[in-house]
Amino acid sequence: MIKLLFFAELRERLGESEMVMMDFSGSTVADVVNDIKQLNPRWYNILTEQKVLVAINHTMSGLSGAVRSGDEVAFFPPVTGG
């Protein structure tokens, strides 16, 4: 099981702030995103249409970041300063 969190614009567009993937058998963030494609193609499109930031257990990562059972994976939209 892994816990997925969605923040800011992503949360609004997906209509969810979090979800749990019970049967995650992959090993990277890219695998998580591909599993999301199977669950909901619309979510996959939202998560891949722009450069989304990812954190695993509160540490910034990328698509190649290792994910294990029990991890928390958070997705953030790109940020801009002002």
CORVEN-V797623 format. One record per residue. N is the residue number from 0. RES is the residue in three letters. SS is DSSP state (a for helix, b for strand, c for the rest). PHI is phi as a letter, one per 20 degrees, with the letter a starting at -180 (999 if undefined). NEAR is the number of other C-alpha atoms within 12 Angstrom. Layout:
n=N res=RES ss=SS phi=PHI near=NEAR
n=N res=RES ss=SS phi=PHI near=NEAR
This chain:
n=0 res=MET ss=c phi=999 near=19
n=1 res=ILE ss=b phi=c near=28
n=2 res=LYS ss=b phi=d near=26
n=3 res=LEU ss=b phi=d near=35
n=4 res=LEU ss=b phi=c near=29
n=5 res=PHE ss=b phi=c near=30
n=6 res=PHE ss=c phi=c near=26
n=7 res=ALA ss=a phi=l near=21
n=8 res=GLU ss=a phi=g near=20
n=9 res=LEU ss=a phi=f near=33
n=10 res=ARG ss=a phi=g near=22
n=11 res=GLU ss=a phi=f near=16
n=12 res=ARG ss=a phi=f near=19
n=13 res=LEU ss=a phi=e near=26
n=14 res=GLY ss=c phi=m near=17
n=15 res=GLU ss=c phi=b near=18
n=16 res=SER ss=c phi=e near=21
n=17 res=GLU ss=b phi=a near=21
n=18 res=MET ss=b phi=b near=22
n=19 res=VAL ss=b phi=d near=24
n=20 res=MET ss=b phi=d near=27
n=21 res=MET ss=c phi=f near=18
n=22 res=ASP ss=c phi=d near=16
n=23 res=PHE ss=c phi=f near=27
n=24 res=SER ss=c phi=c near=19
n=25 res=GLY ss=c phi=e near=23
n=26 res=SER ss=c phi=c near=20
n=27 res=THR ss=b phi=c near=26
n=28 res=VAL ss=a phi=f near=34
n=29 res=ALA ss=a phi=g near=25
n=30 res=ASP ss=a phi=f near=24
n=31 res=VAL ss=a phi=f near=43
n=32 res=VAL ss=a phi=f near=35
n=33 res=ASN ss=a phi=f near=23
n=34 res=ASP ss=a phi=f near=26
n=35 res=ILE ss=a phi=f near=27
n=36 res=LYS ss=a phi=g near=18
n=37 res=GLN ss=a phi=f near=16
n=38 res=LEU ss=a phi=f near=19
n=39 res=ASN ss=c phi=b near=15
n=40 res=PRO ss=a phi=g near=16
n=41 res=ARG ss=a phi=f near=18
n=42 res=TRP ss=a phi=f near=26
n=43 res=TYR ss=a phi=g near=24
n=44 res=ASN ss=a phi=f near=21
n=45 res=ILE ss=a phi=f near=26
n=46 res=LEU ss=a phi=f near=35
n=47 res=THR ss=a phi=d near=25
n=48 res=GLU ss=c phi=f near=13
n=49 res=GLN ss=c phi=b near=16
n=50 res=LYS ss=c phi=f near=17
n=51 res=VAL ss=c phi=e near=29
n=52 res=LEU ss=b phi=e near=28
n=53 res=VAL ss=b phi=c near=35
n=54 res=ALA ss=b phi=c near=29
n=55 res=ILE ss=b phi=d near=30
n=56 res=ASN ss=c phi=l near=22
n=57 res=HIS ss=c phi=m near=16
n=58 res=THR ss=b phi=d near=17
n=59 res=MET ss=b phi=g near=20
n=60 res=SER ss=b phi=b near=23
n=61 res=GLY ss=c phi=c near=24
n=62 res=LEU ss=c phi=f near=26
n=63 res=SER ss=c phi=e near=18
n=64 res=GLY ss=c phi=f near=24
n=65 res=ALA ss=b phi=f near=25
n=66 res=VAL ss=c phi=c near=33
n=67 res=ARG ss=c phi=c near=24
n=68 res=SER ss=c phi=g near=23
n=69 res=GLY ss=c phi=n near=18
n=70 res=ASP ss=c phi=f near=27
n=71 res=GLU ss=b phi=d near=29
n=72 res=VAL ss=b phi=d near=40
n=73 res=ALA ss=b phi=d near=36
n=74 res=PHE ss=b phi=d near=42
n=75 res=PHE ss=b phi=c near=33
n=76 res=PRO ss=c phi=f near=26
n=77 res=PRO ss=c phi=g near=18
n=78 res=VAL ss=c phi=d near=15
n=79 res=THR ss=c phi=c near=6
n=80 res=GLY ss=c phi=e near=4
n=81 res=GLY ss=c phi=b near=3
